[in-house]
């Protein structure tokens, strides 16, 4: 115990305090920040959700504009729900090889050896800023799950039928996936 006190006294309290602070800072810097990783994943998810939300909002706005053109409709609210987000199909270079061979052993036995391999590589291109991006072959818009319409049309059955036929024509969804109130 006296040995430690002598060592500490030899170093000096100021230097010892600086060493302790430096040690604490090193410990804090070496601990990984898991919150930052979670934010990145969450931001990516929010990004695709934001694209789907803006797509649905644009469809809602355009449908409201069209419904307001129907005679007898003075006010309308539309809500569209999506089944899935947008998807992109990228170009792939696919290679498939198969090989078959027959082998005979010295005792007259035969066997057939079949090997099959498949590899797939995504094709990339460089954009104007030099970034490598996957070559997109097709993009699919999000699928519509359902449509709800509340219109001020004085309870007119004809207007309700026109709105239902309009939704079927525009989105190709069945009547059981829409609700229209006039």
N, C-alpha and C positions, 0 to 999 in steps of 0.2 A: 504494500500500500504506500509506503514511504517512497518507494522507487517511482511510482506513478506521479506522486505529488512533485517530486524533483524534476521529472520530465516535463510536466505541465508548467511548473514554475520557470523552467529553462526556456520553454517556447514563448511564454508570455501570453497574457490574457487576450490581447488584441489579435495576435496571430491565431490563437486557438479559436476565437470567435469567427474570424475570416475562414478558417478551415471548416468549421461547422456549417457556416452558410454555404460554402462551395459544395460541401457534401450533400446538403439538402437540395440544392439546385440540380446537381447531377442526378439525384434520385428522381426528382420531378421530371427532368428531361427524358429519362430512360423509360418511364412508364408510358405505354402506348395509349393514345387517345381513341377509344372505341366509339365515342360519340360522333367523331368526325366521319368515320366510316359509315355509320348508320345514316347520317345526314345525306351522304352521297347517294346511297341506295334509295332513300326516301325521295330525294330530289328527282332521280330518274323516273320513279314511279309517278310522282306528281307531274312530271313533264308529259308523259303519255296520257295521263288522265286529263291534263289541261287541253291537249289537242282534241281528245274526244269530247270534252265539255264544250269547247269552242265550236266544234263541228255541229253538235246537237243544238247549241244556241243559234247558230246560223240557219239551220234547217227550221227551227221554231219560228224565227223571225220571218223567213221567206214564206212559210205556210200561213202565218198570221196575215201577211200582206195579201196572199191569194184568197183566203177565206173572206177577208173584208171586201173583196170585189164581188162576192155573191150578193144578189139583191135580198134585202131583208136583214142582213147582218150589220149591226152597228158597233159591236165591241166583241173582241175575242181574246182568249188566252189559250196558249198551246204548250204542251209539255211532251217532249220526246225522250224516251229511254233507249239506250243502246245496249245491244247484246254483247258486242265485243269491240275492242279497239281496232284501229287501223292496222293493217299488216302489209309487209313488203316481202316480195320474193326476190332473192338475189341470184345472180348468175353463178352457177357452180361448174367446175371442171371435174367431171366424174370419170373415173377409170375403173373398169371391172376386168379382172383376169381370172380365168379358170383353166385348170390343167388336169388331165386325167392320164394315168399310166397304169399298165398291167405289169405285175411282177410275178415271176415264177421262182420257186425255190427248188433246191436239188431233190427234194422228196416228192415233187410233182404237185405241190400245193400252189394255188394261184390266189392272188389278191389284186384288187384294184385300188389305187390310191387317187383320190380326188382332192384337189386343193382349189380354193376359191378365195379371192381377195377383192376388196372394194375400197377405193379411196375417193375422197371428195374434197376439193379445194375451192374456196370462194374466190371469184375473180374481182380484182380491185382496179381502180383507175385513179389518176391524180387529177384533182380539180385545179382551178386557176391559181390557188394559193399554195399548191404543192402537197396538200393533204391527200392521203390514200383513203378512198371511200369504196365500199362495196358497190358493184355495178347492179343497180336495181332494174329487174326485168318488168315487174308489175307491182302496182300498189292497189290494195283493196280498201275501200272506205269501210268504216264501222257499220255493222249490221244493226238495223233498227229492231228493237224488241217490242215497243208499243208506243201508241200515240194517244194522248188525252186532249180533248178540245172542249172548252166551255165557251159557248157563243151566245150573245144576246140577240136572239132572232124571234122573240115572241112565241116560242114553243112550236114553230112551224116544222111539220114533219117533212115537207119538201126540202127545206133548207138542210135539215139533218141528213137526209138521203144524199143531197148534193155534196155535203162535206165528207160523208163516208165514201162515196164514189171517188171524190177527189183524192182522199188519202190512199185508197186502193190503187188508183192510177199512178200516183207519184211514188209510192214506197213499196207497192207490191205486197203488202201485209194483209193478213186475213182479218175479217171483221171482229173475231174474238180477241184480237190484240189491239183493239182501239175502243175508246169510249168517247162518245160525242153527246154533249148535253146542250140543248138550245133553249 
